[in-house]
Each structure stands twice: as C-alpha cells, then as structure tokens.
Amino acid sequence: MVKTKSGFEIELSKDRLNNYELLEAVSEIDEDPSAITRVLKLLLGKEDTNRLKDHIRTEDGIVPADKLTDEITEMFQSMVETKNS
C-alpha cells in the first residue's frame, strides 16, 4: 500500500511496477513532459488515474500539473523505500 502526504492511497501490483513500457515512459519524461500521461495510465490504470486526478482537483475543477507530478514522485519514492527495507 502506498500513501502520499496528501492522503491518496493505492495498492500497486508488482506486475504494474515490473513493466518495461512503464520504464520507457518514465525515461521519456525529461524530453517529452507529456509522457507523464502514459506513466500514469501504465502505473495506475485508467480508474485509479481518474481517482488521483479527482483527489487533487481544485475547487475550480483544475488538476494542477505540479501536484500530480509530486504525487507520482512520492509514489515512486515510497516504492523504492519499501523495496529497500
């Protein structure tokens, strides 16, 4: 179980994490920031991607890109820490 500082919780399967296409998408982010959408769908799936977006959505209905990036970064850091413990 991964829980971010904002309170978003998700159970990520080992299969989703052990996905070469996810690795490719992550490596493309520096050159193509739009690759983050592919990372989200590969990591979380469509339903949980929408759940995350709703979790950080502002009262004005905007999904802040910086907050979304922070959430994903936290998830990856949490997974690395869990793997190393």
KAPEZI-V567992 format. One record per backbone hydrogen bond with DSSP energy under -0.5 kcal/mol. CO is the residue of the C=O (numbers start at 1). NH is the residue of the N-H. If there is no record, write none. Layout:
co->CO nh->NH
co->CO nh->NH
This chain:
co->2 nh->10
co->4 nh->7
co->8 nh->4
co->10 nh->2
co->10 nh->12
co->11 nh->13
co->13 nh->17
co->14 nh->18
co->17 nh->19
co->18 nh->20
co->19 nh->22
co->19 nh->23
co->20 nh->24
co->21 nh->25
co->22 nh->26
co->23 nh->27
co->24 nh->28
co->25 nh->28
co->25 nh->29
co->26 nh->29
co->28 nh->32
co->32 nh->35
co->33 nh->36
co->34 nh->37
co->34 nh->38
co->35 nh->39
co->36 nh->40
co->37 nh->41
co->38 nh->42
co->39 nh->43
co->40 nh->44
co->40 nh->45
co->41 nh->45
co->44 nh->48
co->45 nh->49
co->46 nh->50
co->47 nh->51
co->48 nh->52
co->49 nh->53
co->50 nh->54
co->51 nh->55
co->52 nh->56
co->53 nh->57
co->58 nh->61
co->62 nh->58
co->62 nh->64
co->64 nh->68
co->65 nh->69
co->66 nh->70
co->67 nh->71
co->68 nh->72
co->69 nh->73
co->70 nh->74
co->71 nh->75
co->72 nh->76
co->73 nh->77
co->74 nh->78
co->75 nh->79
co->76 nh->80
co->77 nh->81
co->78 nh->82
co->79 nh->83
co->80 nh->84
co->81 nh->85
co->82 nh->85
